[in-house]
Amino acid sequence: MVTVALFVRLEAKPGKEAEVEQFLRGGLPLVQAEPDTTAWFGIRLGPTTFGIFDAFPHEAGRQAHLSGKVAAALMAQAGDLFSSPPSIEKADVLAAKLPGE
């Protein structure tokens, strides 16, 4: 069961869209190693707008993710890839359907 989530909105710099897409695809192996990241999605919302949505069973899992390798890589590359800092929003999960549930 998941109870908390993150939604991160990313706006690519002009000409950096393919690099942002590759960054998101490359993040999957990193989060697969995080036991409390129950669900993780790298998404494209428009031509230059991307996002990450992830869900966790509890606050400790969300905090571990925020201190993990994907978050570190995101902040390390933010100045090069994004036209503005990533917008990170915390959310409570009210209902969810996950595989196996």
Backbone as a printed PyTorch tensor [residue, N CA C, xyz], in Angstrom:
tensor([[[  0.8360,  -1.1820,   0.0000],
         [  0.0000,   0.0000,   0.0000],
         [  0.8810,   1.2460,   0.0000]],

        [[  0.4750,   2.2520,  -0.7430],
         [  1.1960,   3.5180,  -0.7530],
         [  0.3570,   4.5770,  -0.0570]],

        [[  1.0430,   5.4750,   0.6530],
         [  0.3300,   6.5260,   1.3820],
         [  0.8120,   7.9240,   1.0290]],

        [[  2.0390,   8.0430,   0.5110],
         [  2.5950,   9.3500,   0.1670],
         [  3.2470,   9.2810,  -1.2080]],

        [[  3.3960,  10.4560,  -1.8330],
         [  3.9460,  10.5070,  -3.1890],
         [  4.7060,  11.8080,  -3.3950]],

        [[  5.3560,  11.8810,  -4.5490],
         [  6.0100,  13.0970,  -5.0230],
         [  5.6080,  13.3200,  -6.4720]],

        [[  5.4060,  14.5760,  -6.8330],
         [  5.2540,  14.9490,  -8.2360],
         [  6.2830,  16.0290,  -8.5100]],

        [[  7.1490,  15.7630,  -9.4740],
         [  8.2230,  16.6850,  -9.8270],
         [  7.9920,  17.1470, -11.2610]],

        [[  7.8210,  18.4490, -11.4420],
         [  7.6470,  19.0240, -12.7830],
         [  9.0040,  19.5530, -13.2530]],

        [[  9.3430,  19.2080, -14.4910],
         [ 10.6300,  19.5660, -15.0860],
         [ 10.3890,  20.2690, -16.4170]],

        [[ 10.9790,  21.4280, -16.5900],
         [ 10.8550,  22.1740, -17.8430],
         [ 12.2340,  22.1860, -18.5180]],

        [[ 12.3320,  21.5130, -19.6610],
         [ 13.6130,  21.3850, -20.3610],
         [ 14.0270,  22.7140, -20.9900]],

        [[ 15.3260,  22.9690, -20.9680],
         [ 15.8670,  24.1070, -21.7150],
         [ 15.6670,  23.8280, -23.2000]],

        [[ 15.5290,  24.8720, -24.0160],
         [ 15.4080,  24.6490, -25.4640],
         [ 16.5830,  23.8130, -25.9840]],

        [[ 16.2520,  22.7970, -26.7510],
         [ 17.2630,  21.9220, -27.3210],
         [ 17.7230,  20.7990, -26.4060]],

        [[ 17.2480,  20.7630, -25.1690],
         [ 17.6700,  19.7410, -24.2070],
         [ 16.6180,  18.6550, -23.9850]],

        [[ 15.5450,  18.6810, -24.7740],
         [ 14.4480,  17.7460, -24.5670],
         [ 14.8910,  16.2850, -24.6410]],

        [[ 15.6970,  15.9410, -25.6230],
         [ 16.1460,  14.5470, -25.7670],
         [ 17.0230,  14.1360, -24.5830]],

        [[ 17.8210,  15.0670, -24.0770],
         [ 18.6710,  14.7570, -22.9270],
         [ 17.8320,  14.5390, -21.6610]],

        [[ 16.7780,  15.3320, -21.4990],
         [ 15.8920,  15.1420, -20.3440],
         [ 15.1980,  13.7870, -20.4480]],

        [[ 14.7280,  13.4510, -21.6380],
         [ 14.0950,  12.1490, -21.8320],
         [ 15.0670,  11.0200, -21.4820]],

        [[ 16.2890,  11.1240, -21.9410],
         [ 17.2890,  10.0930, -21.6440],
         [ 17.6070,  10.0460, -20.1490]],

        [[ 17.6600,  11.2140, -19.5120],
         [ 17.8860,  11.2610, -18.0630],
         [ 16.7930,  10.4870, -17.3250]],

        [[ 15.5350,  10.7110, -17.7090],
         [ 14.4320,  10.0110, -17.0530],
         [ 14.4930,   8.5090, -17.3020]],

        [[ 14.7870,   8.1080, -18.5300],
         [ 14.9080,   6.6790, -18.8210],
         [ 16.0410,   6.0570, -17.9950]],

        [[ 17.1230,   6.7890, -17.8280],
         [ 18.2720,   6.3010, -17.0690],
         [ 18.0310,   6.2450, -15.5690]],

        [[ 16.9990,   6.9350, -15.0900],
         [ 16.7050,   6.9180, -13.6600],
         [ 16.0730,   5.6300, -13.1740]],

        [[ 15.4520,   4.8910, -14.0660],
         [ 14.7430,   3.6730, -13.6660],
         [ 15.6330,   2.6650, -12.9320]],

        [[ 16.8040,   2.3210, -13.4330],
         [ 17.6350,   1.3560, -12.6960],
         [ 18.0090,   1.8460, -11.2930]],

        [[ 18.1530,   3.1540, -11.1250],
         [ 18.5030,   3.6850,  -9.8060],
         [ 17.3640,   3.4890,  -8.8100]],

        [[ 16.1340,   3.7750,  -9.2280],
         [ 15.0160,   3.6330,  -8.2920],
         [ 14.6260,   2.1770,  -8.0710]],

        [[ 14.9830,   1.3010,  -8.9960],
         [ 14.7010,  -0.1190,  -8.7830],
         [ 15.4660,  -0.6540,  -7.5750]],

        [[ 16.5370,   0.0220,  -7.2060],
         [ 17.3250,  -0.3810,  -6.0410],
         [ 16.7940,   0.2140,  -4.7370]],

        [[ 15.7500,   1.0200,  -4.8040],
         [ 15.1670,   1.6390,  -3.6130],
         [ 13.9680,   0.7910,  -3.1470]],

        [[ 14.0950,   0.0730,  -2.0490],
         [ 13.0240,  -0.8360,  -1.6460],
         [ 11.6970,  -0.1460,  -1.3230]],

        [[ 11.7270,   1.0980,  -0.8740],
         [ 10.4860,   1.7710,  -0.5020],
         [  9.9140,   2.6600,  -1.5970]],

        [[ 10.5170,   2.6480,  -2.7860],
         [  9.8990,   3.3410,  -3.9140],
         [  9.0070,   2.3120,  -4.5940]],

        [[  7.7240,   2.3590,  -4.2450],
         [  6.7600,   1.3650,  -4.7000],
         [  6.4110,   1.5530,  -6.1700]],

        [[  6.2630,   2.8020,  -6.5830],
         [  5.9300,   3.1110,  -7.9780],
         [  6.7330,   4.3340,  -8.3920]],

        [[  7.2310,   4.3330,  -9.6380],
         [  8.0210,   5.4480, -10.1550],
         [  7.7340,   5.5850, -11.6470]],

        [[  7.4230,   6.7960, -12.0700],
         [  7.1300,   7.0580, -13.4750],
         [  7.9000,   8.2850, -13.9330]],

        [[  8.6240,   8.1620, -15.0210],
         [  9.1790,   9.3120, -15.7290],
         [  8.2110,   9.6170, -16.8640]],

        [[  7.6980,  10.8430, -16.9270],
         [  6.6280,  11.1540, -17.8800],
         [  6.9540,  12.3970, -18.7050]],

        [[  6.3060,  12.4880, -19.8500],
         [  6.3860,  13.6810, -20.6970],
         [  4.9850,  14.2630, -20.7690]],

        [[  4.8680,  15.5340, -20.4020],
         [  3.5740,  16.2080, -20.3780],
         [  3.3520,  17.0940, -21.5960]],

        [[  4.4050,  17.4360, -22.3050],
         [  4.3130,  18.2940, -23.4760],
         [  5.6670,  18.3500, -24.1520]],

        [[  5.8240,  19.2060, -25.1670],
         [  7.0720,  19.2480, -25.9250],
         [  8.3240,  19.4880, -25.0680]],

        [[  8.2210,  20.3510, -24.0610],
         [  9.3810,  20.6570, -23.2170],
         [  9.1170,  20.3860, -21.7400]],

        [[  7.9400,  19.8640, -21.4220],
         [  7.5610,  19.6430, -20.0270],
         [  7.5700,  18.1570, -19.6980]],

        [[  8.3150,  17.8230, -18.6650],
         [  8.4690,  16.4390, -18.2200],
         [  8.1090,  16.3530, -16.7470]],

        [[  8.0780,  15.1520, -16.2210],
         [  7.8000,  15.0020, -14.8070],
         [  8.2010,  13.6450, -14.2850]],

        [[  8.1800,  13.5730, -12.9740],
         [  8.3970,  12.3150, -12.2640],
         [  7.2680,  12.1940, -11.2530]],

        [[  6.6220,  11.0390, -11.2320],
         [  5.6450,  10.7460, -10.1930],
         [  6.0900,   9.4630,  -9.5240]],

        [[  6.1890,   9.4900,  -8.2030],
         [  6.5580,   8.2910,  -7.4770],
         [  5.7610,   8.1950,  -6.1930]],

        [[  5.5950,   6.9660,  -5.7220],
         [  4.7730,   6.7180,  -4.5420],
         [  5.5030,   5.7850,  -3.5770]],

        [[  5.1630,   5.9480,  -2.2970],
         [  5.8900,   5.2820,  -1.2240],
         [  4.9150,   4.7920,  -0.1500]],

        [[  5.2940,   3.7610,   0.6030],
         [  4.4010,   3.2580,   1.6430],
         [  4.3170,   4.1730,   2.8710]],

        [[  5.3350,   5.0050,   3.0670],
         [  5.3860,   5.8450,   4.2630],
         [  6.3570,   7.0050,   4.0480]],

        [[  6.3320,   7.9480,   4.9740],
         [  7.1740,   9.1470,   4.8790],
         [  8.6640,   8.8070,   4.8680]],

        [[  9.0680,   7.8070,   5.6270],
         [ 10.4820,   7.4360,   5.6510],
         [ 10.9670,   7.0030,   4.2620]],

        [[ 10.1270,   6.2880,   3.5150],
         [ 10.4860,   5.8940,   2.1560],
         [ 10.6090,   7.0860,   1.2340]],

        [[  9.6980,   8.0460,   1.3830],
         [  9.7720,   9.2630,   0.5620],
         [ 11.0370,  10.0350,   0.8810]],

        [[ 11.3740,  10.1630,   2.1490],
         [ 12.5810,  10.8900,   2.5330],
         [ 13.8460,  10.1830,   2.0510]],

        [[ 13.8440,   8.8480,   2.1020],
         [ 14.9940,   8.0830,   1.5930],
         [ 15.1760,   8.3350,   0.0990]],

        [[ 14.0750,   8.3980,  -0.6270],
         [ 14.1500,   8.6670,  -2.0590],
         [ 14.6870,  10.0700,  -2.3200]],

        [[ 14.2150,  11.0470,  -1.5520],
         [ 14.6860,  12.4310,  -1.7230],
         [ 16.1760,  12.5690,  -1.4130]],

        [[ 16.7160,  11.6330,  -0.6570],
         [ 18.1450,  11.6380,  -0.3340],
         [ 18.9290,  10.6620,  -1.2040]],

        [[ 18.2570,  10.0360,  -2.1760],
         [ 18.8690,   8.9750,  -2.9680],
         [ 19.5890,   9.4560,  -4.2150]],

        [[ 19.9770,   8.4790,  -5.0260],
         [ 20.8030,   8.7280,  -6.2050],
         [ 20.0730,   9.4960,  -7.3100]],

        [[ 18.7840,   9.2210,  -7.5240],
         [ 18.0530,   9.9320,  -8.5760],
         [ 17.9260,  11.4060,  -8.2230]],

        [[ 17.5820,  11.6870,  -6.9710],
         [ 17.4640,  13.0890,  -6.5420],
         [ 18.8010,  13.8050,  -6.6620]],

        [[ 19.8800,  13.1430,  -6.2850],
         [ 21.2090,  13.7450,  -6.3890],
         [ 21.5630,  14.0220,  -7.8470]],

        [[ 21.2730,  13.0770,  -8.7310],
         [ 21.5570,  13.2690, -10.1550],
         [ 20.7000,  14.3870, -10.7360]],

        [[ 19.4490,  14.4490, -10.3140],
         [ 18.5400,  15.4950, -10.7830],
         [ 19.0830,  16.8690, -10.4210]],

        [[ 19.4800,  17.0480,  -9.1900],
         [ 19.9850,  18.3540,  -8.7660],
         [ 21.3430,  18.6660,  -9.3990]],

        [[ 22.1630,  17.6540,  -9.6150],
         [ 23.4730,  17.8690, -10.2240],
         [ 23.3530,  18.3470, -11.6700]],

        [[ 22.3070,  17.9000, -12.3760],
         [ 22.1500,  18.2470, -13.7880],
         [ 21.1110,  19.3460, -14.0230]],

        [[ 20.4720,  19.8190, -12.9670],
         [ 19.3780,  20.7870, -13.1070],
         [ 19.7960,  22.0320, -13.8810]],

        [[ 20.9450,  22.5800, -13.5800],
         [ 21.3860,  23.8060, -14.2480],
         [ 21.6200,  23.6280, -15.7340]],

        [[ 22.0280,  22.4520, -16.1450],
         [ 22.3190,  22.1890, -17.5510],
         [ 21.0650,  21.8220, -18.3460]],

        [[ 20.1410,  21.0720, -17.7210],
         [ 19.0050,  20.5270, -18.4560],
         [ 17.7170,  21.3420, -18.3830]],

        [[ 17.5090,  22.0560, -17.2800],
         [ 16.2040,  22.6510, -17.0310],
         [ 16.2360,  24.1690, -17.0520]],

        [[ 15.1500,  24.7610, -17.5650],
         [ 15.0590,  26.2150, -17.6600],
         [ 14.7020,  26.8590, -16.3250]],

        [[ 14.2100,  26.0560, -15.3820],
         [ 13.9230,  26.5290, -14.0290],
         [ 14.1720,  25.3640, -13.0780]],

        [[ 14.3540,  25.6440, -11.8010],
         [ 14.5890,  24.5370, -10.8640],
         [ 13.4120,  23.5590, -10.8620]],

        [[ 13.6780,  22.2700, -10.6470],
         [ 12.5920,  21.2990, -10.5600],
         [ 11.5870,  21.7030,  -9.4800]],

        [[ 10.3100,  21.5880,  -9.7950],
         [  9.2450,  21.8630,  -8.8420],
         [  8.8620,  20.5400,  -8.1780]],

        [[  9.1710,  20.4010,  -6.8920],
         [  8.9260,  19.1550,  -6.1740],
         [  7.7490,  19.3580,  -5.2290]],

        [[  6.6790,  18.6010,  -5.4730],
         [  5.4740,  18.7020,  -4.6500],
         [  5.2480,  17.3880,  -3.9180]],

        [[  5.0260,  17.4840,  -2.6100],
         [  4.6700,  16.3140,  -1.8170],
         [  3.1580,  16.1370,  -1.8850]],

        [[  2.7260,  14.8810,  -1.8980],
         [  1.2990,  14.5850,  -1.9740],
         [  0.9690,  13.4070,  -1.0730]],

        [[ -0.2720,  13.3750,  -0.6000],
         [ -0.8070,  12.2190,   0.1050],
         [ -1.5900,  11.3860,  -0.9040]],

        [[ -1.4240,  10.0880,  -0.8840],
         [ -2.1500,   9.1960,  -1.7780],
         [ -3.4610,   8.8150,  -1.0950]],

        [[ -4.5590,   9.1490,  -1.7450],
         [ -5.8830,   8.8540,  -1.1930],
         [ -6.4050,   7.4890,  -1.6370]],

        [[ -6.0270,   7.0670,  -2.8360],
         [ -6.4440,   5.7680,  -3.3570],
         [ -5.4340,   5.3510,  -4.4120]],

        [[ -5.2090,   4.0510,  -4.5340],
         [ -4.2470,   3.5600,  -5.5190],
         [ -4.5850,   2.1220,  -5.8960]],

        [[ -4.2280,   1.7560,  -7.1290],
         [ -4.2860,   0.3720,  -7.5800],
         [ -2.9120,   0.0350,  -8.1190]],

        [[ -2.2750,  -0.9300,  -7.5390],
         [ -0.9410,  -1.3540,  -7.9420],
         [ -0.9870,  -2.8250,  -8.3250]],

        [[ -0.0310,  -3.3090,  -9.1300],
         [  0.0050,  -4.7340,  -9.4660],
         [  0.0280,  -5.5840,  -8.2040]],

        [[ -0.7340,  -6.6400,  -8.2210],
         [ -0.7600,  -7.5550,  -7.0870],
         [ -1.7400,  -7.1640,  -5.9880]],

        [[ -2.4290,  -6.0490,  -6.1800],
         [ -3.3880,  -5.6210,  -5.1400],
         [ -4.8010,  -5.9130,  -5.5860]]])
